């Protein structure tokens, strides 16, 4: 029995299947942890979502920003972008079943000595506190008022966490941190502008995992989201989005021994400024 964490797939179904063959994934005994962004921009988002749904007893996922974007668009609260590849899901006969399942998936999980979230955690949050906050979002997203939740999802503000936050502002900060964050500025605010490589970051920006005062020592955090960062393995962070969509690779890590498996991928999208 093995557990494999796999970075952002984003509709790249064929590389995903090739990687599963490479690691000899056995759904009868193995489990996958997927870092979110199952869909969008790659050519086969519907196929990815169907496969994960069909194998849900052997797959754990967390929601990414592109997954939430799909849910918002499906409810009429977001616009399709030119680079989106979501129409097949929206038009599919089983689309509603897939979307209803997707919106009931977690924002964050923990177990086997690891926590997993799509983007990252704010420095104020311990693992246990972050799991509690994730549950607040999950309750809104999976509950009877999920359309109201999705209608208030978009936005970059507030830019920092406070326990005093309530309502849509509170949930939006949690979502932005867990699914969109890469950097914090000098004031500890989430910066959602710069998305590039760590070495070229503007002065004053700090990657979330190096933020001063960050909770550490509990368990490593597995994340994706940041393809320009690439694979980064340390005592407390396991970043495994290696840019399959952009012609990089799709990466899996076996949790038991941190063995890495990588599959080179064709470029489904060109990186533009």
Secondary structure, 3 states (H helix, E strand, C coil): CCEEEECCCCCCHHHHHHHHHHCCCCCCCCEEEECCCCCCCCCCHHHHHHHHHHCHHHEEECCCHHHHHHHHHHCCCCCCCCCCCCHHHHHCCCHHHHHHHHCCCCCEEEECCEEEECCCCCCCCCHHHHHHHHHHHHHHHHCCCHHHHHHCCCCCCCCCCCCCCCHHHHHHHHHHHHHCCCEECCCCCEECCCCCCHHHCCCCCEEHHHCCCCCCCCCEEEECCCCCCCCEECCCEEECCCECCECCEEEEEECCCCEEEEEECCECCCCCC
